[in-house]
Amino acid sequence: MSDLSLPLAVTLALLALYWLGRVAQAARDRLAPRLTYWAAPGLGAMLLAPLLDVPALFGVGAGLLLLAEYWPAAFQPSRTRPSPSWPFVVALLGAGLGVNVLRGDTDPWITAISAALLLAGLAGLLAAAAFRPWPTTPTLTFATRWKTVTTPDWPELTVTLSDRGAHLRNVSGHALRMAGWSPAGLNAWLPVRTEGGEAVRELAAGQEALLPVQDSDHGVRVWYAPARGDATHLFRADWTPPARADDRILN
């Protein structure tokens, strides 16, 4: 069995601190750790490599670290705070094994497993502690229509027409609160609904809703607001109705 050199020990400690900071920052952005937990066994494998004198384990650990950092599902958006229960148990188990190491147990497997468990448990506890809850925002009502509205410089919604109606899509990258909509030129106030007919109070990033426009309609007006703040936004979209397509003049 080989000994763990000081430069390698410092490097592994810095990698562990970086990963814990990454988990905490993601939690502040309301991203819960998922596959990023592969970093814990990855660092454990990198620690085990010199202790067992098996260099291949270092490569395996480095590969797991890369997956934990760059895999698309490493972190997932979450609307609720991650539970600290299981991370506490895992950290407690890792600390218990670590006590044996401090008492002179030089089994490399116990050393690596205790470090990986303690690291995973600390990451879970950090994710729960650093998670910022979503702000409570008031529900938009009919009165929203009569407020002063703004039109963003860059579109936050898009519309695609089909035989079923106008498909409204959130392209803003964040959630939008829906107030109501009206066909262009009409004094109407209709709820925004999914394609299944369910009323939508909040349209998630990338989510679509269906506005059941008629063949004679030539546009829509949608009132909405960002997930944060009280500013009311208005989305306008206009098109030429199919019945008047032959009269359209292109310049």
Secondary structure, 3 states (H helix, E strand, C coil): CCCCCHHHHHHHHHHHHHHHHHHHHHHHCCEEECHHHHHHHHHHHHHHHHHHCCHHHHHHHHHHHHHHHHCCCCEEECCCCCCCHHHHHHHHHHHHHHHHHHCCCCCHHHHHHHHHHHHHHHHHHHHHHHCCCCCCCCCCCHHHHHCCEECCCCCCEEEEEECCEEEEEECCCCCEEEEEEEECCCCCCECCECCCCCECCEECCCCEEEECCCCCCCEEEEEEEECCCCCEEEEEEECCCHHHHHHCCCC
